């Protein structure tokens, strides 16, 4: 019997601190309801299938082992990773622009930071249905902007995620109704570039 349980993360900021760009209502529904449901579902599935885990890091093993669009263990585990990554990538004290080598590489690939933001925004808005927009470090070590559908993430291709934006409707419908572009415009005021830079240094 599995005794270790995946825990709902504690947000690194108050639920009202991302306003006016993300409301307390949105954040509470997104974290306390949607993410909690994925956590509860996964823990129930692990127990039902007698799958043993020993730490939070085993979440990555579960994602890779059960990868498959119709696998509920994979779907819930991957959504937990994606949401955790999204929430840690936000901050009420955004420095608005990255620093150092990351900024240099962004400017090298996209000519300037504003072009990068436009391209990321374009891909996020153009993601069909529900999914995620990502800035990643690919297998060659180069920066790339990609989109994934549903619960999928760069982990599936053994690539390193640096930044993500959740473009499922529950991420923005309360605040922006069906206007994904308005949501993306506000998103840039909340990006935790220190978190992104930390991910960039990972191998």
PEPE-V5288 format. One record per pair of residues at least 24 apart in sequence whose ideal C-beta (glycine too) atoms are under 6 Angstrom apart, sorted by the first residue. I is the first residue (numbers start at 1). GAP is how many residues later the second one is. D is the distance in Angstrom with one decimal. If there is no record, write none. Layout:
# PEPE-V5288
i = (I I)
gap = (GAP GAP)
d = (D D)
This chain:
# PEPE-V5288
i = (2 2 2 4 4 5 6 6 6 8 8 9 11 13 17 18 18 21 21 21 23 25 26 26 34 35 38 38 38 41 42 42 45 63 67 75 78 78 79 82 82 85 86 86 88 89 89 89 90 90 91 94 94 95 98 98 102 102 105 109 119 120 121 123 124 124 124 125 125 127 130 131 132 133 134 134 135 135 136 160 162 162 162 163)
gap = (44 45 50 49 50 38 33 36 37 28 31 75 76 79 75 74 172 165 168 169 152 149 148 149 136 48 38 41 42 35 34 35 28 92 89 76 73 75 72 50 71 79 78 80 107 74 103 106 100 102 101 96 97 98 95 99 95 98 38 34 26 25 63 24 41 43 60 55 56 40 38 36 32 32 27 30 27 28 25 42 34 37 38 33)
d = (5.1 5.5 5.4 5.3 5.7 4.9 5.5 5.7 5.8 5.3 4.9 5.3 5.9 5.5 4.1 5.6 5.8 4.0 4.9 5.4 5.2 5.4 4.6 5.2 5.5 4.7 4.8 4.5 5.0 4.6 4.1 5.5 5.1 5.7 6.0 4.6 4.0 5.8 4.7 5.9 5.4 5.5 5.2 4.8 5.5 5.6 5.2 5.3 4.6 5.8 3.9 5.7 5.4 5.2 4.5 5.9 5.3 4.9 5.5 5.5 5.8 5.3 4.7 5.2 5.1 5.4 5.4 5.2 5.6 5.1 4.4 5.8 5.2 4.7 5.5 4.9 4.6 4.2 5.5 5.7 5.1 4.6 5.6 4.8)
